[in-house]
């Protein structure tokens, strides 16, 4: 029988696993702390468990671990990690340093099915969902190098397309016996899968970021096929219902594509669309990659767009381009090391 990877289990799941073996539920808390706070990689390290229990666990369970296959460090301190999974698939994580915190952007799928036109990850197509363990192990692997206080599920894949494993991973991250991260420092980014949004808000408390990237259905249909299922009005109606604790706001992500969605008219429409949604706006100049049909906005267009939103009393952040010298856009390091299946040379 295949051993159970304990990192695929939430605390409640671990309690049920141990109960099925006739063990006390409180042992799950001890195990959780060993896995996520003390970084145990072998049951022999868990000295507050009896030798008999450790031997039984070693026979029925395992503790998975990820090691980076490649790491690139940029001149601005940005680090790009490539992780090779057990089945040969590869995913990426990016560590973005800041003065008072490090933010880690992690992946939730090998490839992606959403096919957003401006996104390199979509060219790899979806191979499979990551397991809960593979999501959490990205955090643990980077934490062995450097402190990580902020987590963003914004790497390869659409998090809400892998919702079961993502919710379990989030519960591990914010659990006081697990990774012990503040829910205020964990963000899920989505292209807008409306039915899954409701479940996410119901089952776990984290920050929400939504990739909008267009102010008309005509353009969003072209650059984000998901819009054909959940058009802008449907998505915004779901955002109005999303539970926000305290004074938190939804982050609206808007990738600026030069000459396409960066005009003053787009800025005006964006203001109208978001006027009754508690949100802040993250403007992201397009990061060019090989084969892309888009270009970044000019500095003048970016400045005008930013100022227009700011003058209408929105909180606006223009994201600096980070790690440009180390292929920091999602999929670039993987793309350099292995060609997408549909782009392989004969």
N, C-alpha and C positions, 0 to 999 in steps of 0.2 A: 504494500500500500504506500502511496506517495506521502511523504511526511508533510505536515501542515506548516506552512511558512507563517510564523507568529506575527510577522509584520503585515500580513494581510488582514489581521483581526483588530477591530476596535477593542476598547477596554471591555465593553459588554460582551463582544464576541469571544474574547479571551476567557472571560468568566464562564461562558457557556461551554467552551472547549474543555476547560479544566473540570467543570461540573460533570461533563460526560465521562471523565476518567475517575470520578469519585473524589475529586480534590476540592478543597475549600475555595470559595470565591475570592477571599482576600489575597490569595496567592497571585491572582491576576494583577493586582496593583503592584506587588513586588516585582513581577516579571516586567510589567510595563516600564517601571522606573529603570530597571536594568537595561532594557532595550533602548530607551529614548533619552534617558538622562545620564546614564553611565556608559553607554555605548558598548555594551557587552556583545561579543560576537560568538561566544561559546557558552554553553550551559554550565561548564565547569567554573566559570568566573562568578556565578551567582551564589555567593557563599552563605547567604541567609536562607537558602533553600536546602532541604535535606539532601544527602547524597542519593538516596533512593529516588526522590522526585527528579533530581537532575538527570539521573540515568534513564528514568522513564520518559522524560521530555526528549532526551537525545535520541530515543528509539522511535518516537512518534512525531516529532516536530523538528523544525530547522529555523535558523536565523539567517536570512538573506543579507546580502551586502553588495553595494555597487562601488567599483573603483573606476576612476576616469581613464579612458583609453588615450585621450589627448586633452591638454589644457593649454590655452593661449592666454597670455596676459598683455593687455593693451597699455599704451603709454599713459592713459588716464586711470589705470588701475583696474579697469574692467577685465573680468576673467570669463573665458568661454570654456565650458566643460563638455566633452563628448563622452557619453556613457554607452558602452556596448552591453546589450542585454543578453541573457542566457541563450536566446534563440537566434542571436546574430543581428537582430535589429539594433539600431542606434538612435539615441535621443540626445538633446542638448539642454543644458542649463546655463544661465548667464548671471554672474554676480556683478552687481552695479554698486560700487562703493560711494559713500557720501560722508559728509563731515560727522554726522551724529548717528549714522546707521548704515548697514549694508542691506541691500535688497537683492533677493535671489528670485530670478524668474525661472520657473520649472515647467517641464512638459507633462502632458497627461495622455498623449497618444503617440504611437509611432506613425508619423504621417498625419494627414488630416483629410476628412471627406468634404469639408465646406467649400473648397475650391475658390476662395477669395482671389480675385484676379491679380492683386498687388502683392500677394503673400508667397514667399518662396516655399514654405512648408507644403502648401497645397500641391506643388509639382511632384511631391513624393507619393501622393495619394495615401489613403489610409491602409496601413498594414494590419494594425490591431490596437485595441485599448491597452494602456498600461495597467498593471495590477496596482492595488493599494500599496503594496510593498515597494514597487518600482517608483511610485510617486514619492513616497516618504523617504526612500533611500537616497534620492537626489539631494534632499535637504541634509541628511546625515552625512553624506559624503563630503559636501562642501563645508559643513560645520567642522569637519576634521582639519580643514585648512584655516578657517577664519570664522569669526562670530557672524551669525546671521540673525537679524532681528525682524526683517520684513520678508514676507513670501508673496509672490504674485504668480498665480496660475495663468500664465500668458505665453508660455513657450510653445513647443510643437503640439498641435492638436486643439480641439475644441473641448474644454472641460465638461460642458453640459452634455456632450455626446458620450461621455463616459461617467455618467452621474453616480452610479452605485459606488464605484471605486473612488471617485473624487470626494464624495461626501464622507466615506470612511476615512480617507486620508486627512481631510479637514478636521474631523473629530479627533484624530490622533494628534494633529498639530496643536489644537487649542486646549487639549486636556491637561489639567494640572499635573497629572502623573505621566503625561506623554512628553511632547516637545515643549509644552508650556509656553506657547506663543500667545500673545494677546490677540483676540479676535479683531481688534482694531488694526492689527499689523498683517492681516492675511486677506488677500484680495483675489477674487475669481473674476477672470475676464472672459466674456462670451460675445459671440457674434449675434446672439439673439434668438436662442431656441426657447420660444415662449412657454410651452407647457412645462419644460424643465425648470424654468425660472421660479415658478410657484413652489415646486418641491424643494428647491435649494433654499429658498427663504423660510420654508416651514421647518426644515430638518437641521439647519446649522446657521449660526450667526457669524457672518463674515462680511467684508466689504464687497461691493459689486461694481464692476467696470463693464461697460457695454460699448462695443465697436459699432459706431453709427456710420461715419465716413461718407455720408451723402445726405442731401436735404430733399431729394425727390425720389420717388419709387423708380422712376425711369432709370436714373443713374445707379441707384443701389441695386436694382435688378441686374445691371450689367457687371458691376464689380463685386457684388456679394450675392451669389445665387440663393442664399437662405432667405433673402427678401421676397422671393417669389412665393414662399410658404407663409412667411410672417412679415408682411409689409410694415412700413414705418408706423402707421397709425396703430396697428395691432401691437407692435413692440412697445410703443410709448404708453399704451393703455396698461400693459403688463407692468411697466416700470412704476406707474402711479400707484399700483397695488402692492409693490414689493415692500416687505416689512423692513423699516430702517430704525434701528435702536437709537435712542438719544437724539443727537443733532447730526447724525451722519448723513452724508450725501452720496448719491450714485455718481460715479465717474463716467462721463461720456467721452469715449476715445474717438478722435477724429483725425485720421491719417490724411494729411494734405497732399494732394496730387496736383502738381503744377499745371495750371491751365484747365483743370477739370472740375475740381470742387473747392477751389480756393478764392473764388470771386467775392466781391462785396455782396452780390445777390445771394450767394450761398450763406454768407454770414447773417444776412437779414432773415433768411428762411430758418436758419438754425436757432436764432433768438425766438422766433415765433413757435417753433416746435417744442422748445425746452422751457418756455415761460412758466409753466405750472408744474414742473418737475424739480424736486430738490436735488440739485446736481452741481458738479463742478466739471469743467471742460478741460480735457487734456489734448492739446494740439500736437500732432506728431508729424513732422516733416518726413515725407517718404524717404526710406533708406534704399538707394538703388542696389540692385543685384543683377547678376548676369542674366540676360534674356528678358529683363523687365521692359514692359511697354510704357512705363510711366516715368515721370521725372519729378524731382523735388520742387516745391514752390520757390519762387524768388524770395529774397529777404524782404523786399518791398511788399509783396503780396502777403507774406506771413505777418509782417508788422501791422498792416492795415486790418487783416482779419482779427488778429489778437486784440488790437485797440478797440475795434468795433464791439467785440464781446465785453471787454473790460468796461467800456463806457456805458454798457447796458447792465452793469452791476453783477455780472457773472464772475465767479472765481475761475480764472483761466491760467493754465500752466502750459508753456511751450516746452516740450521735452527736448533737451539737448541731445544731439547725436552722440552716442557713447560707443566706444570700442570700434570705431570705423576702420582702424588699422588691424583688427583681428577678426574680421568677418562676423560681427556681433549680431547681425540680423538673423532671426530664427531660420535655421536650416543652412546657413552659409558654410559653417565648418563641416557639417555632414555632407553638404553638396560638393565640397572640395575633395573629400575623401572617398565619396562614392556617388556615382551619377544616379539621378532619378531613373526609375525603370523605363519610363517612356522617353528618356533622352539618351539611353545608352547607345554608344556607337557600335556598329556591327563588327 
